[in-house]
Amino acid sequence: MMQAAEYLAGELARQGVKFVFGIPGGPSIPYIEAFNRSGMEFILTSSETAAGVMADVTGRLSGRPGICHATFGPGAVNLASGVGGAFLDRSPVIALTSEVPDSMRDRTCQMNISHQALFQPITKKTFRMDPANGGEVLEEAFRIALSEYPGPVHIGLPSDLAEQEIIEIQRPAEAPPDTSLDFKREEMMELLAGSSRPVLAIGLTARRVGAAAEIMRLLENYPMPVVLTPMAKGLISADHPCYAGVLFHALSSKLTPVLDEADLVISIGYDPVEYNYESWMPRIPLVSINTLSVDMPEGMEVSQVIGNLKEGIELVSGLISGSGSRLFPLAASIREEIQDSLSPMNSDFGPVAVLDILGQELPGDAVVTADVGSHLHVIGQHWNPSNPGQLIMTNGWSSMGFGLPAAIAAQIHSPDKIIFCLTGDGGFLMAMGELVTARRYNLPVKIVVFADRELNLIKLKQSWKGADFAGVGLYEGSLFQEQSILGVKVLKAENTSQFRAAVKQAIDFPGPVVIEAAVYPSDYERLIGSS
């Protein structure tokens, strides 16, 4: 028997947890003290939403559930936005919230809502812990959070639970995971044998399980054009002969010729949460290799290989025959066409120029986090990370305000790496309180704000519909009027030479830095308007 606060802290520490992100409330004080005694640090954030994002990114980078915390009612509601990101971006997270005690659960009282009803649609499971189920809940929470697809689990902690005794459980030996593959060999071989013009589509699950080596062996055996979803960026180099481009983001319409000529799509770890098949794929057969059965469009001819993703790739690689896809040469021409179109406009200091300079100045192991907005569509197509973990974004959830808390979590996880956050001014305004978090913990994150003074992506969509521009103007003049904001250094750039100098200065500066890049938004209309 052990008091709940000590038991929870001990179990989190046993699972390798080092940080808990959140904002405390009165009932959480015993838990925070127990976390400290167990060697974990409670990272105070400026908003609960940011705590959820930080737990999400920690889960992605560590492979273990990130932990976040909020108090009753409004705290839990704020946390839910960050937790929803972990749900649709497939990150293991455990979200803890304080809740009213049983005696007040069905009564009218301050800050009281049903946290189970709140978190049920955005988590894999929600629990309310009590002395009898405490040990079982924690075991289940970690198991569920890490099982396919990974995602968040919510645990409600009644405000009078901390000092009550939890009944510990005996932990049985874990059964080895089932690695058998579920597939129909004859059906799959028929589709593979009948294809001479296949295209390979790679998704976020392939990035998450680290399947780059298996994908490279498949392409060595059978070269074919490769398209990726944005969150799979980095699994294959943009210089690889098979690389064609990224779906959904800027200039993706230029991939249409190769897709229209294809007679088969082979997908690896493709998750429709990023981009539904029917949004880009012609009505041709599909061989899907994934960890789970995938939601498919009605009427599609499909053969699924379900189970261990790496073994599934090796299976298909051994069954596919021939010298390569007849579309292989077309991939090279499309790749070149996209890259030519991504050249910066000579007269403008725009987002393409910003990315080009960052690519030249950042070290090869730098990590970039990307917020949501027009700039993300350009980043997704134009930024070329050396490894998948070096570009961190949200695409399943796609919430503005993601970039800065994501960068803070990445810096905490990798204190010796250079971390750059790329955000629009709209997304920055949603999360700027986290500058104080970076300052408080002396985290040297660098934030580049694409400052075009508007919600440009919404403005573009209004223009496509022929609508009047409304609700998209953010401010006039410069975003920052001083040389610091919330105690964090501010650098300004209005042209390429100023921006290059600012990037170099930011890299050398020991603390957090914000760079206001006053970009012309004309690149967006040129690039996204044709995607």
C-alpha positions as CSV (number, residue, x, y, z in Angstrom):
1,M,0.0,0.0,0.0
2,M,1.3,3.5,-0.9
3,Q,-0.3,6.9,-1.0
4,A,-1.6,7.8,-4.4
5,A,0.8,10.8,-5.0
6,E,3.9,8.7,-4.2
7,Y,2.5,5.7,-6.2
8,L,1.8,7.8,-9.3
9,A,5.2,9.5,-9.1
10,G,7.0,6.2,-8.6
11,E,5.3,4.6,-11.5
12,L,6.0,7.5,-13.9
13,A,9.7,7.4,-12.8
14,R,9.7,3.6,-13.4
15,Q,8.5,4.2,-16.9
16,G,11.4,6.5,-17.6
17,V,9.5,9.8,-17.3
18,K,11.8,12.8,-16.7
19,F,9.4,15.8,-17.1
20,V,5.8,16.6,-16.5
21,F,4.5,19.7,-18.3
22,G,1.6,21.8,-17.1
23,I,0.2,24.3,-14.7
24,P,-0.4,23.3,-11.0
25,G,-3.6,23.7,-9.0
26,G,-4.1,23.2,-5.3
27,P,-4.9,19.5,-5.4
28,S,-1.8,18.8,-7.5
29,I,0.7,20.1,-4.9
30,P,1.3,16.6,-3.3
31,Y,1.9,15.1,-6.8
32,I,4.4,17.8,-7.7
33,E,6.3,17.2,-4.5
34,A,6.3,13.5,-5.2
35,F,7.5,14.1,-8.7
36,N,10.5,16.1,-7.4
37,R,11.3,13.4,-4.8
38,S,11.2,10.8,-7.6
39,G,13.7,12.8,-9.8
40,M,11.2,14.2,-12.2
41,E,10.9,17.9,-13.0
42,F,7.6,19.7,-13.3
43,I,7.9,22.1,-16.2
44,L,5.7,25.2,-15.6
45,T,4.2,26.4,-18.9
46,S,2.3,29.6,-19.7
47,S,-0.8,27.7,-21.0
48,E,-2.1,24.2,-20.6
49,T,-2.5,23.9,-24.4
50,A,1.3,24.3,-24.7
51,A,1.8,21.7,-22.0
52,G,-0.2,19.2,-24.2
53,V,1.9,20.1,-27.2
54,M,5.1,19.6,-25.2
55,A,4.0,16.2,-24.0
56,D,3.1,15.3,-27.6
57,V,6.5,16.2,-28.9
58,T,8.3,14.6,-25.9
59,G,6.4,11.4,-26.7
60,R,7.4,11.5,-30.4
61,L,11.1,12.1,-29.7
62,S,11.5,9.7,-26.7
63,G,9.2,6.9,-27.8
64,R,7.7,6.9,-24.3
65,P,4.5,8.8,-23.3
66,G,4.9,12.5,-22.6
67,I,3.1,13.6,-19.4
68,C,1.0,16.7,-19.0
69,H,-1.2,18.1,-16.3
70,A,-4.0,20.6,-15.7
71,T,-6.4,21.5,-13.0
72,F,-10.2,21.5,-12.9
73,G,-12.5,22.9,-15.6
74,P,-10.8,25.6,-17.6
75,G,-7.4,24.1,-17.1
76,A,-8.6,20.8,-18.5
77,V,-10.4,22.5,-21.4
78,N,-7.2,24.3,-22.4
79,L,-5.2,21.1,-22.1
80,A,-7.6,19.3,-24.4
81,S,-6.5,21.3,-27.4
82,G,-2.9,20.1,-27.0
83,V,-4.1,16.5,-26.2
84,G,-6.2,16.5,-29.4
85,G,-3.0,17.1,-31.3
86,A,-1.4,14.0,-29.8
87,F,-4.6,12.0,-30.8
88,L,-4.6,12.9,-34.5
89,D,-0.8,13.1,-34.9
90,R,-0.4,9.7,-33.2
91,S,1.8,10.6,-30.2
92,P,1.9,8.7,-26.9
93,V,0.8,11.0,-24.1
94,I,-0.8,10.6,-20.6
95,A,-2.8,13.6,-19.6
96,L,-3.5,14.1,-15.9
97,T,-6.2,16.4,-14.6
98,S,-7.5,17.2,-11.1
99,E,-11.2,16.5,-10.6
100,V,-13.7,17.1,-7.9
101,P,-14.1,14.3,-5.3
102,D,-16.9,11.7,-5.6
103,S,-19.0,13.6,-3.1
104,M,-19.3,16.6,-5.5
105,R,-19.1,14.9,-8.8
106,D,-22.9,15.1,-9.5
107,R,-23.4,18.4,-7.7
108,T,-23.3,22.0,-8.9
109,C,-20.0,23.5,-7.9
110,Q,-17.2,25.8,-9.1
111,M,-15.1,24.6,-12.1
112,N,-16.9,21.2,-12.2
113,I,-17.4,19.6,-15.6
114,S,-17.1,16.0,-16.6
115,H,-13.5,15.5,-17.7
116,Q,-14.3,12.0,-19.0
117,A,-16.9,13.5,-21.4
118,L,-14.4,16.2,-22.4
119,F,-11.5,13.9,-23.2
120,Q,-13.4,10.8,-24.5
121,P,-13.5,11.9,-28.2
122,I,-9.8,13.1,-28.2
123,T,-8.1,10.2,-26.4
124,K,-7.8,6.5,-26.8
125,K,-9.3,6.0,-23.3
126,T,-10.2,8.1,-20.2
127,F,-10.0,6.9,-16.6
128,R,-10.9,8.3,-13.2
129,M,-8.5,6.9,-10.7
130,D,-9.5,5.7,-7.2
131,P,-7.8,3.7,-4.5
132,A,-9.0,0.4,-5.8
133,N,-8.1,0.8,-9.5
134,G,-5.0,3.0,-9.2
135,G,-2.4,0.4,-10.0
136,E,-4.4,-1.1,-12.8
137,V,-5.2,2.3,-14.4
138,L,-1.5,3.3,-14.7
139,E,-0.5,0.0,-16.2
140,E,-3.4,0.2,-18.7
141,A,-2.7,3.9,-19.5
142,F,0.9,3.2,-20.6
143,R,0.0,0.1,-22.5
144,I,-2.8,1.8,-24.4
145,A,-0.8,5.0,-25.1
146,L,1.9,3.0,-26.7
147,S,-0.2,0.5,-28.6
148,E,-1.0,1.1,-32.3
149,Y,-1.7,3.7,-33.2
150,P,0.0,5.5,-30.3
151,G,-2.0,8.3,-28.7
152,P,-3.1,10.1,-25.5
153,V,-4.8,8.6,-22.5
154,H,-6.5,10.7,-19.9
155,I,-6.4,10.0,-16.1
156,G,-8.6,12.1,-13.8
157,L,-7.3,12.5,-10.2
158,P,-10.0,13.3,-7.7
159,S,-8.9,16.2,-5.5
160,D,-9.0,14.1,-2.3
161,L,-7.0,11.1,-3.8
162,A,-3.4,12.2,-3.2
163,E,-3.1,11.0,0.4
164,Q,-5.3,7.9,0.0
165,E,-3.6,4.5,-0.2
166,I,-3.4,2.8,-3.6
167,I,-3.6,-1.0,-3.8
168,E,-0.5,-2.0,-5.8
169,I,-0.9,-4.8,-8.4
170,Q,1.3,-7.7,-9.2
171,R,2.7,-7.2,-12.6
172,P,2.5,-10.4,-14.8
173,A,5.3,-10.9,-17.3
174,E,4.4,-9.2,-20.5
175,A,3.6,-11.4,-23.5
176,P,5.8,-10.8,-26.5
177,P,4.2,-8.7,-29.2
178,D,2.5,-10.5,-32.0
179,T,4.6,-9.8,-35.1
180,S,2.7,-12.1,-37.5
181,L,1.5,-10.5,-40.7
182,D,-2.1,-10.5,-41.9
183,F,-2.3,-10.5,-45.6
184,K,-3.7,-12.4,-48.6
185,R,-0.8,-13.6,-50.6
186,E,-2.5,-14.5,-53.9
187,E,-4.5,-11.2,-54.0
188,M,-1.4,-9.1,-53.3
189,M,0.8,-11.0,-55.8
190,E,-1.9,-10.5,-58.5
191,L,-1.9,-6.8,-58.0
192,L,1.9,-6.6,-57.9
193,A,2.3,-8.8,-61.0
194,G,-0.2,-6.8,-63.0
195,S,1.6,-3.5,-62.4
196,S,4.4,-1.9,-64.5
197,R,3.9,1.7,-63.4
198,P,3.6,1.6,-59.6
199,V,4.1,4.6,-57.3
200,L,5.2,4.4,-53.7
201,A,3.4,6.6,-51.1
202,I,5.0,6.9,-47.6
203,G,3.2,8.2,-44.5
204,L,3.7,9.2,-40.9
205,T,3.6,5.6,-39.5
206,A,6.7,4.7,-41.5
207,R,8.5,7.7,-40.0
208,R,7.3,6.9,-36.5
209,V,8.6,3.2,-36.6
210,G,11.8,4.2,-38.3
211,A,11.4,2.2,-41.6
212,A,13.9,4.2,-43.7
213,A,16.4,1.3,-44.2
214,E,13.6,-1.1,-45.3
215,I,12.2,1.5,-47.7
216,M,15.7,2.1,-49.2
217,R,16.1,-1.7,-49.8
218,L,12.7,-1.8,-51.5
219,L,13.7,1.0,-53.8
220,E,17.1,-0.6,-54.6
221,N,15.2,-3.8,-55.6
222,Y,12.5,-1.9,-57.6
223,P,13.0,1.8,-58.3
224,M,9.8,3.8,-58.5
225,P,8.5,7.3,-58.0
226,V,8.0,8.2,-54.3
227,V,5.5,10.7,-52.8
228,L,5.3,11.4,-49.1
229,T,2.8,12.9,-46.7
230,P,4.2,16.0,-44.9
231,M,4.9,14.2,-41.6
232,A,7.0,11.5,-43.4
233,K,9.4,14.1,-44.7
234,G,13.0,13.0,-44.2
235,L,12.5,9.3,-44.7
236,I,13.9,9.6,-48.1
237,S,16.2,12.4,-49.2
238,A,14.9,15.0,-51.7
239,D,18.1,14.2,-53.7
240,H,17.2,10.5,-54.1
241,P,16.5,9.5,-57.7
242,C,13.1,8.1,-56.8
243,Y,11.9,11.2,-54.9
244,A,9.1,13.0,-56.6
245,G,7.6,15.3,-53.9
246,V,5.2,15.8,-51.0
247,L,1.5,15.5,-51.2
248,F,-0.9,18.2,-49.9
249,H,1.6,21.0,-49.6
250,A,2.9,23.6,-52.0
251,L,3.0,22.7,-55.7
252,S,1.6,19.2,-55.0
253,S,-0.5,19.6,-58.1
254,K,2.7,19.1,-60.1
255,L,2.6,15.5,-59.0
256,T,-0.6,14.9,-61.0
257,P,1.1,13.6,-64.2
258,V,2.9,10.8,-62.4
259,L,-0.2,9.9,-60.4
260,D,-2.4,9.9,-63.5
261,E,0.0,7.5,-65.3
262,A,0.3,5.1,-62.3
263,D,-1.5,1.7,-62.4
264,L,-0.8,0.8,-58.8
265,V,0.0,2.6,-55.5
266,I,2.0,0.8,-52.9
267,S,1.6,2.6,-49.6
268,I,3.9,2.2,-46.6
269,G,2.6,3.5,-43.2
270,Y,0.1,5.7,-44.9
271,D,-2.3,7.3,-42.4
272,P,-5.3,9.1,-44.0
273,V,-5.4,11.4,-41.0
274,E,-2.9,13.5,-42.9
275,Y,-4.5,13.3,-46.4
276,N,-7.3,11.0,-47.5
277,Y,-6.5,8.6,-50.3
278,E,-9.4,9.9,-52.5
279,S,-8.1,13.4,-52.3
280,W,-5.1,12.6,-54.5
281,M,-5.1,9.0,-55.7
282,P,-6.8,8.0,-59.0
283,R,-9.1,5.0,-59.0
284,I,-6.4,2.4,-59.3
285,P,-5.5,-0.6,-57.1
286,L,-3.7,-0.2,-53.8
287,V,-1.3,-2.4,-51.8
288,S,-1.3,-1.0,-48.3
289,I,1.5,-2.0,-45.8
290,N,0.6,-0.7,-42.3
291,T,0.5,-1.6,-38.6
292,L,-3.4,-1.5,-38.6
293,S,-6.2,-1.9,-41.1
294,V,-6.7,1.5,-42.8
295,D,-9.9,3.3,-43.5
296,M,-10.3,3.0,-47.3
297,P,-12.5,4.7,-49.8
298,E,-15.5,2.7,-50.8
299,G,-15.0,0.6,-54.0
300,M,-11.2,0.7,-54.0
301,E,-9.4,-2.5,-55.0
302,V,-7.0,-3.0,-52.2
303,S,-4.8,-5.6,-50.7
304,Q,-3.6,-4.9,-47.1
305,V,-0.5,-6.2,-45.3
306,I,-1.2,-5.6,-41.6
307,G,1.2,-6.0,-38.7
308,N,4.9,-5.4,-38.2
309,L,5.6,-2.6,-40.7
310,K,9.2,-3.4,-41.4
311,E,8.5,-7.1,-42.0
312,G,5.6,-6.1,-44.3
313,I,8.0,-4.0,-46.4
314,E,10.5,-6.9,-46.6
315,L,7.6,-9.2,-47.7
316,V,6.5,-7.0,-50.5
317,S,10.1,-6.3,-51.6
318,G,10.6,-10.0,-51.9
319,L,7.4,-10.5,-54.0
320,I,7.7,-7.6,-56.4
321,S,9.5,-8.4,-59.7
322,G,10.9,-6.5,-62.6
323,S,13.6,-3.9,-63.2
324,G,11.5,-0.9,-61.9
325,S,8.5,1.3,-62.6
326,R,8.2,2.7,-66.1
327,L,7.4,5.9,-64.3
328,F,10.8,6.2,-62.7
329,P,12.2,8.7,-65.2
330,L,9.1,10.9,-64.8
331,A,9.8,11.3,-61.1
332,A,13.1,13.0,-61.8
333,S,11.5,15.6,-64.2
334,I,8.7,16.3,-61.7
335,R,11.2,16.7,-58.9
336,E,13.2,19.2,-60.9
337,E,10.1,21.1,-62.0
338,I,9.0,21.5,-58.3
339,Q,12.5,22.6,-57.2
340,D,12.7,25.1,-60.1
341,S,9.4,26.5,-59.1
342,L,10.6,26.9,-55.5
343,S,13.3,29.4,-56.5
344,P,12.8,32.6,-54.6
345,M,11.5,35.6,-56.5
346,N,14.4,37.9,-57.3
347,S,12.7,41.1,-56.1
348,D,11.2,39.8,-52.9
349,F,12.3,38.8,-49.4
350,G,9.8,36.0,-49.1
351,P,9.4,32.6,-47.3
352,V,11.4,30.7,-49.9
353,A,14.4,33.0,-49.4
354,V,14.0,32.6,-45.6
355,L,14.1,28.8,-45.9
356,D,17.1,28.9,-48.4
357,I,19.1,31.0,-46.0
358,L,18.2,28.8,-43.0
359,G,19.2,25.7,-45.0
360,Q,22.6,27.3,-45.7
361,E,23.3,28.5,-42.1
362,L,21.9,25.8,-39.8
363,P,24.1,22.8,-38.9
364,G,23.1,19.4,-40.3
365,D,21.7,18.1,-37.1
366,A,19.5,21.2,-36.3
367,V,15.9,20.5,-35.5
368,V,13.1,22.6,-37.0
369,T,9.6,22.9,-35.7
370,A,6.9,24.3,-38.0
371,D,3.7,26.0,-37.0
372,V,0.5,26.0,-39.1
373,G,-0.2,28.5,-41.9
374,S,0.9,29.3,-45.4
375,H,4.6,29.0,-44.4
376,L,4.0,25.4,-43.4
377,H,2.9,24.5,-47.0
378,V,6.2,25.9,-48.3
379,I,8.2,24.2,-45.6
380,G,6.6,20.9,-46.2
381,Q,7.7,20.9,-49.8
382,H,10.9,22.8,-49.7
383,W,12.6,22.0,-46.3
384,N,14.8,18.9,-46.6
385,P,15.7,17.4,-43.2
386,S,18.6,14.9,-43.1
387,N,16.5,12.6,-40.8
388,P,12.8,12.3,-40.1
389,G,13.0,13.6,-36.5
390,Q,14.6,16.9,-37.7
391,L,11.3,18.4,-38.9
392,I,8.5,18.4,-36.3
393,M,5.0,19.6,-37.4
394,T,1.3,18.9,-36.8
395,N,-0.7,17.8,-39.8
396,G,-3.4,15.5,-38.4
397,W,-4.5,18.1,-35.9
398,S,-3.1,21.2,-37.6
399,S,-3.5,23.7,-34.8
400,M,-1.9,27.1,-34.9
401,G,0.3,27.8,-31.9
402,F,2.1,24.4,-32.2
403,G,5.5,25.6,-33.2
404,L,6.9,27.4,-30.2
405,P,5.9,24.9,-27.5
406,A,7.1,22.1,-29.8
407,A,10.5,23.8,-30.1
408,I,10.7,24.1,-26.3
409,A,10.0,20.4,-25.8
410,A,12.6,19.5,-28.5
411,Q,15.2,21.7,-26.8
412,I,14.5,20.0,-23.4
413,H,14.8,16.6,-25.0
414,S,18.0,17.6,-27.0
415,P,19.7,20.3,-25.0
416,D,22.9,20.3,-27.1
417,K,21.1,20.7,-30.5
418,I,20.2,23.9,-32.2
419,I,16.4,24.2,-32.3
420,F,14.6,26.6,-34.6
421,C,10.8,27.3,-34.5
422,L,9.3,28.5,-37.8
423,T,6.0,30.2,-37.2
424,G,3.7,32.7,-38.8
425,D,2.8,35.9,-36.9
426,G,-0.7,34.5,-36.2
427,G,0.5,31.3,-34.7
428,F,3.2,33.2,-32.7
429,L,0.6,35.5,-31.1
430,M,-1.3,32.4,-29.9
431,A,1.7,31.0,-28.1
432,M,4.0,33.9,-27.3
433,G,3.5,33.4,-23.5
434,E,5.8,30.4,-23.9
435,L,8.7,32.8,-24.5
436,V,8.7,33.2,-20.7
437,T,8.9,29.4,-20.4
438,A,12.0,29.4,-22.6
439,R,13.4,32.2,-20.6
440,R,12.6,30.6,-17.2
441,Y,14.5,27.4,-18.1
442,N,17.2,29.2,-20.1
443,L,16.4,27.3,-23.3
444,P,18.2,28.7,-26.3
445,V,15.4,28.1,-28.8
446,K,15.4,30.4,-31.9
447,I,12.1,31.6,-33.2
448,V,11.7,32.9,-36.8
449,V,8.4,34.7,-37.3
450,F,7.2,34.9,-40.9
451,A,5.7,38.4,-40.3
452,D,3.4,39.2,-43.2
453,R,0.8,40.9,-40.9
454,E,-2.1,38.7,-41.9
455,L,-3.6,35.2,-41.7
456,N,-2.4,34.6,-45.2
457,L,-3.7,31.1,-45.7
458,I,-7.2,32.2,-44.9
459,K,-6.8,35.2,-47.1
460,L,-5.7,32.9,-50.0
461,K,-8.8,30.8,-49.5
462,Q,-11.0,33.9,-49.5
463,S,-9.5,34.9,-52.8
464,W,-10.1,31.5,-54.3
465,K,-13.7,31.8,-53.4
466,G,-14.0,35.4,-54.7
467,A,-14.8,36.6,-51.2
468,D,-14.0,39.9,-49.6
469,F,-11.0,39.9,-47.3
470,A,-12.3,40.0,-43.7
471,G,-10.9,38.9,-40.4
472,V,-7.4,38.3,-41.7
473,G,-5.5,41.5,-40.9
474,L,-3.4,41.2,-37.8
475,Y,-1.6,44.6,-37.3
476,E,0.0,47.5,-39.1
477,G,3.7,48.2,-39.2
478,S,6.3,46.1,-37.4
479,L,5.2,43.3,-35.1
480,F,7.8,44.2,-32.5
481,Q,8.4,47.8,-31.5
482,E,11.3,47.1,-29.2
483,Q,14.5,45.0,-29.1
484,S,13.0,42.5,-26.7
485,I,9.7,40.9,-25.9
486,L,8.9,39.4,-22.5
487,G,12.6,39.6,-21.8
488,V,13.6,37.7,-24.9
489,K,16.0,39.3,-27.5
490,V,14.4,40.4,-30.8
491,L,16.2,40.7,-34.1
492,K,14.7,42.2,-37.2
493,A,15.2,41.5,-40.9
494,E,13.6,43.1,-43.9
495,N,15.9,41.6,-46.6
496,T,18.1,38.6,-47.2
497,S,21.4,40.1,-46.0
498,Q,19.8,41.3,-42.7
499,F,18.1,37.9,-42.2
500,R,21.4,36.0,-42.8
501,A,23.1,38.2,-40.2
502,A,20.3,37.7,-37.8
503,V,20.4,33.9,-38.1
504,K,24.1,33.8,-37.5
505,Q,23.7,36.1,-34.5
506,A,20.9,34.0,-33.1
507,I,22.8,30.8,-33.4
508,D,25.7,32.3,-31.4
509,F,23.5,33.9,-28.7
510,P,23.2,31.7,-25.6
511,G,19.6,32.3,-24.8
512,P,16.2,32.4,-26.7
513,V,16.0,34.7,-29.7
514,V,13.1,35.9,-31.8
515,I,13.7,37.0,-35.4
516,E,11.0,39.1,-37.1
517,A,11.3,38.3,-40.8
518,A,9.2,40.9,-42.5
519,V,8.4,38.7,-45.6
520,Y,6.5,39.6,-48.7
521,P,3.7,37.1,-49.0
522,S,3.7,36.9,-52.8
523,D,5.5,33.5,-52.8
524,Y,2.4,32.0,-51.1
525,E,0.0,33.0,-53.8
526,R,2.5,31.7,-56.5
527,L,3.2,28.4,-54.7
528,I,0.1,27.5,-52.8
529,G,-2.3,28.8,-55.3
530,S,-1.1,26.1,-57.7
531,S,-1.0,23.2,-55.2
